[in-house]
Amino acid sequence: MGARGVSAVITCADVTLTHGRRPAVHHVSGRFEAGSLTAIVGPNGAGKSTLLRAIAGLHPTVEGVLKAPREGIALLPQAAALDRQFPISCLDVVMLGHWARCGAFRALRAAEQQAARRALAAVGLEGFEARPVGALSVGQFQRVLFARLLVQDAPVILLDEPFNAVDARTAQDLLALVARWHGEGRTVLAVLHDLDLVRQHFPQTLLLAREPVAWGPTEEALSPANRLKARMMSESWDEAAEPCARAA
């Protein structure tokens, strides 16, 4: 069991995912244990983000069985997928983390607003409550999104390229939060590209090249032989391949 008493185990049994009937992820079988801290790495186009979205319930499974908690999952999408032009304050973004428990139409209590303020302070943004998100740097906005994750208080946390384009200080501060979540027994999965960072901070790794290449302790998964295999698999991808018949 993970934080808040929700089973935080995620299992994949021969999972296949597609985009427009074309395969994005093939035959993934394995298990993310409760309380594990796992990096998902691989070449561009390897299906990493698609798998993360499927675990969050945002992408359908074409074949196989994917079992994950249907509540108690917090997803941080790629920053490029978010619109920062909407006129909303930092505090309002963080308070959105209460929605799963409170609903969209109930007024938030003072205690819930205070929790959002504490979360902003925890990521180094005390005093930013009223600042519009459109006025933030990339790193500051990522801190706001991590503050929202703190408020969500989920047993499963999914991070899609959480340190992309942020400065080194911000990355270290956010990595400290990831370590805190791991220490609290939450299940944390992160799509990452920096293999040095993965080796330093993530004990488990799934190396994905549309199909799993390796899944286990990071040093074993990222062996030179496995990385070469992933690169060779990516070079052989045929983007004009026939669609999956079962995805029709």
Secondary structure, 3 states (H helix, E strand, C coil): CCHHHCCCCEEEEEEEEEECCEEEEEEEEEEECCCCEEEEECCCCCCHHHHHHHHCCCCCCCEEEEECCCCCEEEECCHHHCCCCCCCEHHHHHHHHHHHHHCCCCCCCHHHHHHHHHHHHHCCCCCCCCCEHHHCCHHHHHHHHHHHHHHHCCCEEEEECCCCCCCHHHHHHHHHHHHHHHHCCCEEEEECCCHHHHHHHCCEEEEECCCEEEEEEHHHHCCHHHHHHHHHHHHCCCCCCCCCHHHC
